[in-house]
Amino acid sequence: QGQLVESGGGLVRPGGSLTLSCVASASLFRMYVMGWYRQAPGKQRDLVAEITIGGRTTYSVDSMKGRFIISRDITKNTIYLHMNNLRPEDTAVYYCNVVPPIQESWGQGTQVTVSS
């Protein structure tokens, strides 16, 4: 079904920034809408941002608008999530997948912790 490998998470103070990366197999990256999902402790995994093959972006969470930017590099089969002005409520494991997700393609995710 294709592979997805996320990286770039870490511990950051409120107001800080991180950039997450997701390398996808070519079969996924070039055929589907790609998205970033996140799962906070005790909560379900939700789609937070997506980018189409044509580069159109959509953000599912109002609080992210203006703070998070999803982008992609076609030459590297990679999508990014640039996160600025991070808040404690952004703490979660972040995953990438196609939209809608392919269950067999979930990767390990990358942990983002926002704390002072």
C-alpha positions in Angstrom: 0.0 0.0 0.0 3.0 2.3 0.3 5.2 3.6 3.0 5.2 6.8 5.0 7.9 7.9 7.3 7.4 11.0 9.6 10.1 13.0 11.3 10.9 16.3 12.8 9.0 16.2 16.1 10.4 17.2 19.5 9.9 19.2 22.6 9.4 22.9 22.1 8.3 25.8 24.3 5.1 27.7 23.7 5.5 30.1 20.9 8.2 28.0 19.3 8.4 26.4 15.8 8.9 23.0 14.3 8.9 21.6 10.8 7.6 18.1 10.3 8.6 16.0 7.3 6.9 13.0 5.7 8.6 10.9 3.0 6.1 8.9 1.0 6.5 6.2 -1.5 6.0 7.4 -5.1 2.8 5.4 -5.5 1.1 7.3 -2.7 2.6 10.8 -3.2 1.8 11.1 -6.9 -1.7 9.7 -6.9 -3.5 11.0 -3.9 -4.2 14.0 -1.8 -1.7 14.0 1.1 -2.5 15.1 4.6 -1.2 15.6 8.2 -3.2 14.1 11.0 -2.7 14.3 14.7 -3.7 12.4 17.8 -3.6 13.9 21.2 -3.5 11.7 24.3 -6.9 10.1 24.8 -8.4 11.6 21.7 -9.1 10.3 18.2 -6.8 10.8 15.2 -8.0 13.8 13.2 -7.0 15.3 9.8 -5.5 18.7 10.3 -4.2 19.8 6.9 -4.2 18.5 3.4 -2.6 19.3 0.1 -3.8 18.2 -3.4 -1.7 17.0 -6.3 -2.2 20.5 -7.7 -0.9 22.2 -4.5 -4.2 23.4 -3.1 -4.2 23.4 0.7 -7.0 23.0 3.2 -6.8 23.3 7.0 -9.3 21.4 9.1 -8.7 23.1 12.4 -9.4 26.8 12.7 -6.8 27.4 15.4 -4.1 26.3 12.9 -4.9 28.8 10.2 -2.2 31.3 10.1 0.1 29.2 12.3 0.6 26.0 10.3 1.5 25.6 6.6 1.5 22.4 4.7 3.7 22.2 1.7 5.4 19.5 -0.5 8.5 18.8 -2.6 7.6 16.7 -5.6 11.2 15.9 -6.3 11.6 14.3 -2.9 8.1 12.7 -2.5 7.9 14.7 0.7 5.3 16.8 2.5 6.0 19.2 5.3 4.1 20.8 8.1 5.6 24.1 9.2 4.3 24.9 12.6 4.7 28.3 14.2 3.6 29.9 17.4 3.0 26.5 18.9 0.6 26.1 21.8 0.4 23.4 24.5 -2.8 22.1 22.9 -0.8 21.3 19.8 0.8 18.5 21.7 0.1 15.2 19.9 1.6 12.5 17.7 1.5 13.7 14.1 1.1 11.4 11.2 0.8 11.7 7.5 -1.3 9.6 5.2 -3.4 10.0 2.1 -6.8 11.6 2.3 -8.9 9.6 3.1 -6.3 7.5 4.9 -5.2 4.0 4.0 -5.2 2.0 7.2 -2.3 -0.2 6.2 -0.1 2.8 5.4 0.0 4.5 8.8 3.6 5.1 10.0 4.9 5.5 13.5 4.2 9.2 13.6 6.3 11.9 15.2 5.7 13.2 18.7 5.3 17.0 19.2 5.3 18.2 22.8 4.7 21.9 23.5 5.6 22.7 27.1 7.4 25.3 29.2 
